[in-house]
Amino acid sequence: IMCAGIIARLMAAVSGAVGAVSRPLGRDPLTHRVRLKFALNPRASLAPSPASAGVPGATNDGFNKASVLFRRLGGAPRVVGSRSSAAHVTRAVVAPNYKDDLNFDEDDDVYTWRVGGANDIPIRHLRDVYRGEAPLVAIPNPFCTSSSCPVRGIGDRTPLALNRTFVSEDDRVLLKAIAFGSPDSLAAQCSFDCSADGSFDESCDVCSFTPEFCYRAGPRAKIYFEPAEVHAAIVNCGGLCPGINDVVRSVVNTLEVGYGVKKISGIRFGWGGFWKDGVENMPLTRRNTSGVQDRGGSIIGCGRGGGDVPKIVDSIERQGINMVFVIGGNGSHAGANAISAECAERGLKVSVVGIPKTIDNDILHIDKTFGFDTAVEEAQKAIKAAAVEAKSALNGVGVVKLMGRQSGFIAMHAALASGSVDVCLIPEVPFAMEGPNGVVEHIKSLLATQGHAIICLAEGAGQEYVQETGTDAGGNPKLGDIGPWFCKRLKREMSCDVKYIDPTYMVRGVTANAHDSIYCTILGQNAVHGAFAGYTGISIGMVNTHAVFLPIERLIEKERLVDPDGRMWHRLLTSTGQPDFAMNE
């Protein structure tokens, strides 16, 4: 009898919970919802989609939409249900756990987006630019894993047919994940100014959010190159960085094992390897790239300059190359974009794909570049050595100079990770050396109070004190050497024992750590998938933790910089305790 009573009470509880979930929206006291509205791009086309005709659940405007409901249970919101289908339009409904009296009709406006609309970030396809004589024909993709290879009799594979091997052309990733509610929010990317004269009132919609969607990276069901006819080239431009060999290995493995490509060439020593006399290609195979991830540097070399686009494309055409994978930073990506355009102008069926490489982490939009985490980890050794030296001497000062021409990401993250840095100076934040608010006075105070000081400099910091003229072989402005100048200045201003460490070549020449190695594998694989899918003039990166294809033009608009008003720099200031080294008026 007791057991029967317990079972009855449990069944009643379950029935009540199910009933609460199934009751009409807006009437459940535990369920509240509010629609989050977005400012759509006014150019977006919202015409009814033919694909939605007759689809169950399609709304009156002709679009099939998906609503997501959050239910308040025990104070924590969680997803309790959703409805969706394969149509191309999504409708978002967000429900916070407050405002008990909220009640919306189904006809209320909601944010709507359509794949292929103006909110997509367009990327270039060979269909759009190829003008050659041979037709551009899509063929089934042979790529598969051991658990997803074709079974005889099933027929053509699609994203839905067999173990979901492929990525749908309609998959998208949101470029920016934060919609700011107010211009005074930390690191808000919106302004109080909303009229021509810069005035502001409460009616101004200063933080309207126009979402942008990236194409999700991955293998497509259809490809535009016959693997047996592919001659792929890999070139590494610019300087060294941890993880280059990991990327090369990943590209080669995906080409050879995933797609069956037999001809892969490593272009030696940068762009010049395409056309300079005496420089021969390096044949690349799965066998001769096995184990290269355990070596630093680059098995195909590196080099700056040599970016003569007509000569490079002449070489591409002469060698019959139809896929070019460019490992490099902003300048190298600009070159890749120019080569893609020149190939299209000549009517060549060539896919050019970039793989972002800059140890400075200064490429826009993507979460981070490969090698950056390894560089920060390796920089810890230099900072720890400087700390040992400084703390072991009378009035000891340890100075470490790290890489970072226009951006101070390595210096900032390394200083924050170490926890022992007293002063961090980066290019984005000007500083005064002299005066009551200057660096010199602060270091004197540190020596007086704790007996030592540890300084971390980015190589591009304080260039107004050591500025040089001209550019290097890669077209970058030449930098003055801030490290030795800084040390001499300290010795001149105070009695101190300065130890200076510049680990630049130690940091960039090491092998990638586990995280970067995995990241390099992801980038290399998706670069190959993008090329076979027929895309050109694109680059690969992680956006909000998802691999995406982005047009090169968007990545090279400008350098990515540390935000002096951002949370990470504020965390660093909390760690170091350094004041605002305001420039003297």
C-alpha positions, 0 to 999 in steps of 0.5 A: 500500500505504501509503495502504491501511494508513493508511485501515485504521488510520483505519477501525479508530479510527473503529470503536473510537470508535463502539463506545465510544459504543454500549457499555452505559452504566456499562461504558465506562471513558471514560463515567461518569454520576451522577444529580442529584436534586432535591427535588420539590414534594410537591404535584406530580402524577406520575400517568401521562400518557395522552399517553404511552400507546403512545409508543416509549421511554415508561418503566414509570411511563407517562411518556416521558422524555429522558436526556442523557449527557455523555461524558468526552473529553480532560478536557472533558465534552460532549453525545454523545447524547440520546433524546427525543420530543414527550411532556410529561415530561423525565428528566435524567441528568448525568454528571461526568468523575470517579468511574470506578467509578460504575454505575447501573441504569436503575431508579435514581431520577431527577429527573422533572417534568411540564408542568402540574404543581405546579412550573410557575409558573401564569399567568392566562388569559382562559379562567380569568377571563372571564365575558362573554356572548360565547364565548371561541373560539380561532382560528388565529394569522395571525402569520408571517414572510416565510419561514413564511407559510402555503402554500395546501393545507397546512392549519392551521399548528401548532408542527410544521407549517410552519417552527416558527413557533410556541412550544408551550404546553408549553415551559418555562424554569427560573426559577433556574439554580443548585442550591446545594450548601452554605449556605456557598457564595457567595450561597447561597439556603439556610440552615444552620437546618433545624429549629424551634429553628434547630439544624443537623446533617449530616443536614439537607437544607438545600439541597434544590432545588425547581425552578420553570418559567416559560412560554416567551414567543412566538407561539402557534398559537391566539389568542383575539382576532380582529385586526380587532376589536382596539383596543390601548392602550399606556401608559407610567407613572412616569418616563423611561428609555432605550428606551421609544420602542423598546418602543412601536415594537416593540409597534406594529409587531408589532400592525400588521404581525404581526397586522394590527391597525388601531386602536392608541392611545397613552395620554398621560402615564400612568394619568391619560391614561385619564380626565383631561379634556383629554387625548386619545389618540395614534393610533399606526401603523407610519408615525408610530412609524418612527424614534422609536427615535432619540429619547430620552424617550417619544412618549406621555409619562409620568406618576406617579399617576392610578391610579384603577382604576375610572375607568381600567376605565370608560374601557377599557370605554367606548373598546372597548379589549381589549388594554392594554400597561403600560410601568412598574416595580413600582408600575405593574405593581401597577396593571396587575394591579389593572386586569386583576382589575377587567376580569375582575370586570366580565366584560370580554374584556381582556388586560393585559400589563406590560413591566418598565421601571425604570432602577434594575433592581430588578424580581425574577426577570428578568435585567435591565430595559431601559434599565439597560445604557444608564444604566450606559454613560451614567453613565461620562461623569459618572464620567470627568468627576469623575475628571478634576476630582479628579485636576486639583486639590489634594486633589481629590474628585469625587462622582457621584450616580446613580439608585437609590432602594432598589437600587444596581445602577447605581452598582455596575455603573458604578463597576465598569465605570469602574475609577477609583472609590475609594468606592461607597455604595449603599442595601443596605450601611449605612455609618458616616461617622465613626470609624476605620472610617468613610468620612471617615477613608478619604477622608483616607487616599486624599488622603494617599496618592494625592492625590485620591478619586472617590466614586460614590453611589446616590441612596438611600444613607445615608438615615439621615443625610438622611431625609425623610417622606412619599411622592411622586405615585407612592407612593414614599417621599421621599428626602433629597438625599444628594449635597449633604449628603455634599459639605458633610460632606467639606468640613467634615471636611478640606481638599479641593476637591470637585466634585459631579456629578448626571447623573440627567436626562442618564442617563435621557433618552438613546436606548437603546444597541444592546443595550437597543434589541434587548432592547426589541424582544424585549419588545414583540413578546412582549408582543403574542404574550402578549396574543393568546394570551389571557394577562392579568395577566402581564409579559414578561422574560428569564430565563436569557437566554430570554423568558418570561411571568411572573405580575405577582404574582411580580414585585412581591413586593418590590424586587430588591436588590444582594446584599452577599454576592454575587459582583458586590458582591465584585468591586466591593470588589476594584476600589475597595479600599474597606474595610467602613464598619461602622456604629458600635455 
